[in-house]
C-alpha cells in the first residue's frame, strides 16, 4: 500500500481478554501537545527522553545512573538535569561494610573500601555478627568464595547468609553474618591458592575510656574481651582494663591472647591483675597482685607470706607462762612477700592478719636449756584454743609444730613453746631450727 495520511479522532481498544497490540514495521511516532497515559508503562529496553523528565508527584526509581553524581547539584551537571531537580534518598540496601575487589596478578585480591587506606592486598577483615556486608567482585576473573579453610581452592564453602558465593567478575557477593558464625572464616579465589585472607567475627571493639555505672550494685554478665593481632602469625597483642581512680577498689587486668590469623589457632599468655589499696595515692605502675599463667598456674606476689628467723640469742625467755613469745626478729626477704614488713613486726614477733582467712603457720625453736613439752599459738595476747598440736621433739630441743587456724583481719599471732617451771630460757640463733613462717591459704 502506498503511504497515505489519515486522521483518527478517537481510538478505543475494547476487549475483555487478550492484549491489544499496535505494531509497526518501522518507528512509531506519537507527536502531540501532550501524551497522557493514566496507568503503568512498561518499557522493554531503553527509554530515551529528549529534553527532560518531570515528576509532578511520587518518586522516580532507577536501579543505577551512568556517571559519578552523588548530590543534586552534581547530578544536575552530570546528567544535564534542570537545576531545580531534587535528588532524594533512594531506597537501597544498607551494608555495614562494602569493598570493591580487584586483583594483583594471580597472587592477591586487592580490597578497596571501608576501613582500608587505598588498595590493600588480601586484608584480614573483622565483621560483626548480625550485620550485612557486600563484596563487589571486579577482579577480572577470580571467583570469590567464603569458606572454612585458608589457602585451599578445594575448601568447603560457607553458604549460610551468603548470596552469590563463588561469584566471578561483575558479581556482588553479599554476606549477612549469622549469630552462630564460627570465630573465623576465609575468602578464597577458587582458581588461585594465594588469593586468600581471613574473616573474623565478633562485636565491635570500642576504644578509649568507657564508664559503666551501676549505683550500689553492678551486675555484668557474659563479657568476652579478646585481643587479636592481625600481623605476623604468632605475635600477640595485649588487652588492658583499667578502673578509674575513685573510692572503689582499683583493678587492672592485663592479658595476652596470641592468635595465628591464618589458621585461627590461639596461643595462651599470662593474665595479670594489678591492685592498689582504697584511697591510696595512684602508683605507676600499679603493683601486680595475681598472675594466672598460660599453663593455668596461679601466683599471688602480695599474698600474705612470711618467714622470720632469730638473729642473735634471745635470753630471759619465760617458758612457764601461757603468753611469752619466741621472738623471730629478722625477716628472710628471699622467702617472704615483698610487703612482709607491713604485717610482721620483728620487734614483737607478732604477725597481724591483713585479711580474714585461713592461715597455715609453722613454728620451730632451738634452745640450749628449754626442753619443751607443749606449744600453741598466742592470738591477741591469749593462748588460742585448737592450736596445741603434739609437738615434734617433745621433751627436748629442737621442737616444732604446725597449725592451721582462721584469723580475723587485725588479729595478732605469735607462738609459744612451754616447759613447766622454766622462767629464764634462751632461744638460739639457728637458721635450720629457729623460725616462724605463715601463709594465707584462702
C-alpha positions in Angstrom: 0.0 0.0 0.0 1.2 3.5 -0.8 1.9 5.8 2.1 -1.3 7.6 2.9 -2.2 10.1 5.6 -5.4 9.8 7.6 -6.8 11.2 10.8 -8.3 9.5 13.8 -10.3 11.5 16.3 -10.7 8.7 18.9 -9.4 5.1 19.1 -11.0 2.7 21.7 -9.4 -0.7 22.2 -12.2 -2.8 23.7 -12.0 -6.4 24.8 -12.3 -8.4 28.0 -9.4 -10.8 27.1 -6.1 -10.7 25.4 -3.7 -7.8 25.0 -4.5 -5.3 22.2 -1.3 -4.7 20.1 -0.3 -1.9 17.8 2.6 -3.0 15.6 4.7 -1.1 13.1 7.5 -2.4 10.9 9.3 0.9 11.5 9.3 3.5 14.2 6.0 4.6 15.8 5.9 8.3 16.5 3.5 10.0 18.9 3.5 13.7 18.2 1.1 15.8 20.2 1.0 18.7 22.7 0.7 16.1 25.5 0.5 12.3 25.5 -1.4 11.3 28.6 -1.0 7.7 29.9 -3.1 7.2 33.1 -1.7 3.7 34.0 1.7 1.9 34.3 4.1 1.9 31.3 6.4 -1.0 30.8 9.5 -0.3 28.6 11.2 -3.4 27.3 14.7 -2.0 26.7 15.7 1.7 26.6 13.7 4.7 27.4 15.1 7.9 25.8 13.9 11.3 27.0 14.8 14.2 24.7 14.5 17.3 26.9 13.7 16.2 30.4 11.5 14.2 32.8 9.1 16.0 35.1 7.6 14.2 38.1 4.7 16.2 39.5 4.2 13.7 42.3 5.7 10.5 43.5 9.2 9.0 43.1 11.2 8.2 40.1 13.1 5.0 40.9 16.1 3.7 38.9 18.5 0.8 39.6 21.5 2.9 38.6 22.8 6.0 36.9 25.6 6.2 34.5 28.0 8.8 35.8 29.5 9.9 39.1 26.9 12.2 40.6 26.3 11.9 44.3 24.4 15.1 45.1 21.6 17.1 43.5 24.0 19.7 42.1 26.4 17.1 40.8 23.5 15.1 39.3 22.2 18.1 37.5 25.6 18.7 35.9 26.4 15.1 35.2 23.1 14.2 33.7 22.2 17.6 32.2 19.3 18.0 34.5 17.5 21.2 35.3 18.9 22.9 38.3 15.5 22.6 40.1 15.7 18.8 40.1 16.0 17.4 43.6 17.8 14.1 44.0 16.1 12.4 47.0 17.3 9.4 49.1 16.9 6.2 47.2 15.7 3.0 48.9 18.8 0.8 48.8 20.3 -2.0 50.9 22.3 -0.8 53.8 25.7 -2.5 54.4 27.9 -2.4 57.5 30.9 -2.7 55.1 31.5 -2.5 51.4 34.6 -3.4 49.4 35.5 -3.5 45.7 37.7 -6.4 44.8 40.5 -6.2 42.2 43.4 -8.4 41.6 47.2 -8.2 41.6 48.1 -10.9 39.1 47.3 -14.4 40.4 48.7 -13.8 43.9 46.4 -11.3 45.6 43.0 -9.9 45.8 43.1 -6.1 46.2 40.4 -4.6 48.5 39.3 -1.0 48.3 36.6 0.3 50.7 35.6 0.6 54.3 38.4 0.7 56.9 41.2 0.5 54.4 43.5 3.1 53.0 43.9 2.6 49.3 44.0 -0.8 47.7 45.2 -3.5 50.2 46.3 -7.0 49.3 44.4 -9.8 50.9 43.5 -8.0 54.2 42.1 -9.7 57.2 38.7 -8.2 57.9 36.7 -8.1 61.2 32.9 -8.4 60.7 30.1 -8.1 63.2 27.5 -10.8 63.8 24.1 -9.8 62.6 25.4 -7.2 60.1 25.3 -7.3 56.3 28.4 -6.8 54.0 28.9 -6.6 50.3 32.0 -7.7 48.3 31.9 -6.3 44.7 34.0 -8.6 42.6 35.6 -6.6 39.9 38.7 -8.6 39.8 38.5 -9.6 36.1 38.1 -13.4 36.5 38.7 -14.6 40.1 35.7 -16.3 41.7 35.3 -15.2 45.3 34.3 -17.8 47.8 33.7 -17.6 51.5 34.8 -20.9 53.1 36.1 -22.7 56.2 39.8 -23.2 55.3 42.7 -21.0 54.4 44.5 -21.1 51.0 42.6 -24.1 49.7 41.0 -23.9 46.3 39.0 -27.1 47.1 37.8 -25.8 50.5 34.3 -26.2 51.9 32.1 -23.3 51.0 30.3 -21.5 53.9 26.9 -20.6 52.5 24.9 -19.6 55.5 23.9 -16.0 55.0 25.9 -15.7 51.7 24.3 -14.6 48.4 26.3 -15.4 45.2 29.0 -17.3 46.9 31.9 -18.1 44.5 30.7 -15.2 42.3 33.0 -14.2 39.5 33.9 -10.9 37.9 30.9 -8.5 37.9 29.2 -10.3 40.8 28.3 -8.8 44.1 28.7 -11.3 47.0 26.5 -10.3 49.9 27.2 -11.8 53.4 24.6 -11.3 56.2 26.6 -12.7 59.1 24.6 -15.1 61.3 25.0 -15.1 65.1 26.3 -18.6 65.2 29.1 -18.0 62.7 32.5 -19.6 63.6 35.1 -17.3 65.1 37.0 -17.2 61.8 36.3 -18.0 58.1 38.3 -17.3 55.0 37.8 -15.9 51.5 39.4 -17.7 48.6 39.8 -17.4 44.9 38.7 -20.8 43.6 41.3 -20.8 40.9 44.4 -19.4 42.7 45.5 -20.6 46.1 47.4 -17.5 47.2 44.4 -15.2 46.8 43.0 -15.8 50.3 42.5 -14.0 53.6 40.7 -14.2 57.0 37.2 -13.0 58.0 36.9 -12.7 61.8 33.7 -12.2 63.7 32.6 -10.5 66.9 31.1 -7.5 68.4 32.7 -4.1 67.7 35.7 -3.4 69.9 35.4 0.1 71.3 38.4 2.1 72.2 39.0 4.9 74.7 37.7 5.4 78.2 34.3 3.8 78.9 32.3 4.3 82.1 29.9 1.7 83.4 27.7 3.0 86.2 25.7 0.6 88.3 24.8 2.6 91.5 25.4 0.5 94.6 25.1 -2.8 92.7 26.6 -3.6 89.3 25.9 -7.0 87.6 27.8 -7.6 84.4 27.4 -10.9 82.7 28.8 -12.6 79.6 31.7 -10.3 78.8 34.3 -11.6 76.5 37.4 -9.5 75.8 39.7 -10.7 73.1 42.9 -9.3 71.7 43.8 -10.4 68.2 46.9 -9.5 66.3 46.4 -9.1 62.5 50.1 -9.0 61.7 52.5 -12.0 61.8 51.3 -15.4 62.7 52.4 -16.0 66.3 52.7 -12.4 67.6 50.4 -11.2 70.4 48.7 -8.0 71.4 47.9 -7.0 75.0 44.5 -6.2 76.4 44.3 -3.7 79.2 41.4 -3.0 81.5 42.0 -0.1 84.0 39.5 1.2 86.5 39.2 4.9 87.3 40.8 6.4 90.4 37.9 6.8 92.9 36.8 5.4 96.2 36.2 1.9 94.9 38.7 -0.9 94.5 41.4 -0.4 91.9 42.0 -3.2 89.4 44.0 -3.6 86.2 43.9 -6.8 84.2 46.4 -7.2 81.5 46.2 -10.3 79.4 47.7 -11.7 76.2 45.9 -13.7 73.6 48.1 -14.8 70.7 46.3 -15.7 67.5 47.6 -17.1 64.2 45.4 -15.2 61.8 46.0 -17.7 59.0 44.9 -20.8 60.9 42.8 -19.3 63.7 44.8 -21.2 66.3 45.1 -19.3 69.6 48.1 -19.5 71.8 47.9 -18.7 75.5 49.5 -16.0 77.5 49.6 -14.8 81.1 46.8 -12.9 82.7 47.9 -10.5 85.5 45.9 -8.4 88.0 47.2 -5.2 89.5 45.6 -3.6 92.5 46.3 -0.8 94.9 44.6 -0.1 98.3 41.5 2.0 98.7 42.1 5.7 98.9 45.8 5.2 98.3 47.6 7.7 96.0 48.0 6.3 92.5 51.2 4.5 91.8 52.8 3.8 88.4 52.9 1.0 87.6 50.1 -0.4 89.8 51.6 -3.4 91.6 50.9 -6.9 90.4 48.6 -8.8 92.8 47.9 -12.0 91.0 49.0 -13.8 87.9 47.4 -16.7 86.0 50.0 -18.2 83.7 49.2 -19.6 80.3 49.6 -23.0 81.8 46.9 -22.3 84.5 49.2 -21.7 87.5 48.1 -19.0 89.9 50.7 -16.9 91.8 50.0 -14.0 94.1 53.1 -12.0 94.9 51.3 -9.9 97.6 49.6 -12.9 99.2 50.5 -12.7 102.9 53.5 -15.0 103.4 56.4 -14.5 105.7 59.5 -16.3 107.1 61.1 -14.7 110.1 64.2 -16.2 111.9 66.1 -15.5 115.0 69.1 -13.1 114.6 71.2 -13.4 117.8 70.4 -15.1 121.1 67.1 -14.4 122.8 67.6 -14.5 126.6 65.2 -14.5 129.5 62.5 -16.5 127.7 59.8 -17.4 130.2 58.7 -20.9 129.1 56.5 -21.4 132.1 53.6 -19.0 131.3 51.0 -19.0 128.6 51.8 -15.9 126.6 55.6 -15.2 126.5 56.7 -15.5 122.9 59.6 -16.8 120.9 60.6 -13.6 119.0 62.0 -14.1 115.5 63.5 -10.7 114.8 64.6 -10.9 111.2 62.5 -11.3 108.0 64.1 -13.5 105.4 63.1 -11.5 102.4 64.0 -14.1 99.8 61.3 -16.4 101.4 58.7 -13.7 102.1 56.2 -11.5 100.3 57.7 -8.2 99.2 55.5 -6.4 101.7 56.0 -8.8 104.6 57.1 -5.9 106.9 53.6 -4.5 106.6 52.2 -7.4 108.6 55.1 -8.9 110.6 56.7 -7.0 113.4 60.3 -8.0 114.1 60.3 -6.3 117.5 57.3 -8.1 119.0 57.5 -11.3 116.9 53.8 -10.8 116.0 52.0 -11.4 112.7 49.0 -9.1 112.1 46.4 -10.5 109.7 45.9 -8.1 106.8 42.7 -10.0 105.8 40.4 -12.5 107.3 41.1 -16.1 106.2 42.6 -19.5 106.9 46.3 -19.4 107.6 48.9 -22.1 108.0 51.7 -21.4 110.5 54.9 -23.4 111.1 56.9 -22.7 114.3 60.3 -24.1 115.3 62.8 -23.4 118.1 66.3 -24.5 119.1 67.2 -23.8 122.8 70.2 -24.6 124.9 68.2 -25.1 128.1 64.5 -25.4 127.2 63.1 -28.9 126.9 59.6 -28.0 125.7 56.7 -30.4 126.2 54.0 -28.3 124.6 53.3 -25.4 122.3 50.5 -23.2 120.9 49.6 -20.0 119.1 49.1 -16.8 121.1 46.3 -14.8 119.4 45.6 -11.2 120.6 47.7 -11.8 123.7 45.9 -15.1 124.8 46.5 -18.8 124.4 44.3 -19.8 121.5 42.1 -22.8 121.6 42.6 -25.6 119.0 46.2 -24.6 118.4 48.1 -27.0 120.6 49.2 -30.0 118.4 51.6 -32.6 119.6 55.0 -31.0 119.0 57.9 -32.7 117.3 60.9 -33.1 119.5 58.8 -33.1 122.7 60.9 -33.4 125.8 64.0 -31.9 124.1 65.3 -29.4 121.6 64.8 -28.5 118.8 61.0 -28.6 118.8 58.4 -27.6 116.1 54.7 -27.5 115.4 52.4 -26.7 112.5 48.9 -25.2 113.0 46.1 -24.1 110.6 43.7 -21.6 112.0 41.1 -19.0 110.9 42.4 -15.5 111.7 40.3 -12.3 111.6 41.7 -9.2 110.0 43.7 -7.2 112.6 44.3 -10.1 115.0 47.9 -10.6 116.1 49.5 -14.1 116.1 52.7 -15.3 117.8 53.9 -18.7 119.1 54.8 -20.2 122.4 56.8 -23.3 123.4 56.2 -24.4 127.1 58.3 -26.0 129.8 57.0 -26.4 133.3 58.9 -24.2 135.8 61.5 -22.7 133.4 61.2 -18.9 133.6 64.6 -17.8 132.0 65.4 -19.8 129.0 67.3 -18.9 125.9 66.4 -19.2 122.2 69.3 -19.8 119.9 70.0 -18.1 116.5 69.8 -21.1 114.1 68.6 -20.9 110.5 67.7 -24.6 110.5 65.7 -24.7 113.7 64.5 -21.3 114.9 62.0 -19.7 112.7 58.3 -18.6 112.3 56.5 -18.7 109.0 53.0 -18.4 107.8 50.9 -18.1 104.7 47.3 -17.2 103.8 45.6 -20.3 102.3 42.4 -18.6 101.3 
